[in-house]
Amino acid sequence: MSSGSVIVAVCQFSPVADRSANRERIGALVAGAAARGARVVVLPEYSSYFVDPFDETLAANAEDLDGEFTGELRRLAARHDAVIVAGLVERADEGRIRNAVVAVDATGILAVYRKQHLYDAFGQTESRWIEPGQVGGAATFVVDALTFGLMTCYDVRFPEVARTLVDAGADVLVIPAEWVRGPLKEHHWTTLLAARAIESTAYVVAADHPVPVGVGHSAVVDPQGVVVAGVGTGEGIAVAELDPAAVARVREVNPVLRLRRYRVSPR
C-alpha cells in the first residue's frame, strides 16, 4: 500500500423488514470486509430496515441516531477497527422518517447525512414517507489522509451535491443506495457513478441493493472514472485501495476543480 492509502469495502446486500436480521447480516459482512483489510466499510441505503413497497412499518421501525442500530455499528467498528457507513431509517415527526446515512467508528458517530433529493420519479413518491434533509451543508469525515463525503442514491443525479462535498475537501464520495430497477436504470447507475468521479476528480464508493429490487453493481470508481472493484447483481463484497496520491496526480493533470468558474448555492 502507498503511504496514507485506505482500504475500503462495498457490501452489497438486501436489507429486509426485520431489524435484528439486518444487524446480524451486517455483522457478518463487516467481519468479512475487515478480514480482507478494510478500514472503511460501506453498506447500502436503508440498511437498518427496508420494506418494498413502503408502508406504515417504515416509521414504526425508525430509530433515533443514538439507537440500537448505530450502537451495533459502533460495537462492530470497535471489534474490527473500522469506520462503518450505512443507511439508517431515522425517526422523524408526524409519521414520516428521515433517510439518513451515518458514519460510525468505535468512538461514536463521525458524520450524518440526510437525503436531500427524494425519489419522486419513475413512478415513485418517496416524499410521501420521508422528510427531506436540509440543503447547503456537507457531511464529511477523515480517515488518515483522505476526506470522505456522504450522499445518497438519487442524489447522484444532482452533480451539485458532489460539488458541495468536494468544496468541503472530499477526496472520496460515499454513496449508499437502493437504486430501483427499471429500463436503463443499470446504465444510468454506472454512468452517473463514473461521471461524479470524473467531474469531481475523486473516488466514488457506492453500495447498492442486489437484484431483484436494486440493480446491484456496487463499485469503487477511481478519480478517472475507472471501476477498480465491484460486485455483480448478487450479494457480495468488493475491496479496493484508495490512494491519496492518485487523487493528487489526477487533480494536477486535470485541475477542473480549480478552473471552474461557478459555485453551488442552495435554492
PEPE-V634792 format. One record per helix or strand. SS is the DSSP state (H for helix, E for strand). FROM is the first residue (numbers start at 1). TO is the last residue. Records with the same first field share a line. If there is no record, write none. Layout:
# PEPE-V634792
SS->FROM-TO / FROM-TO
This chain:
# PEPE-V634792
E->6-12 / 40-42 / 63-63 / 83-91 / 97-105 / 108-114 / 130-131 / 140-143 / 146-152 / 172-176 / 180-180 / 203-207 / 214-214 / 219-221 / 227-230 / 236-242
H->19-35 / 57-60 / 68-80 / 126-128 / 153-157 / 159-167 / 185-200 / 244-253 / 256-259
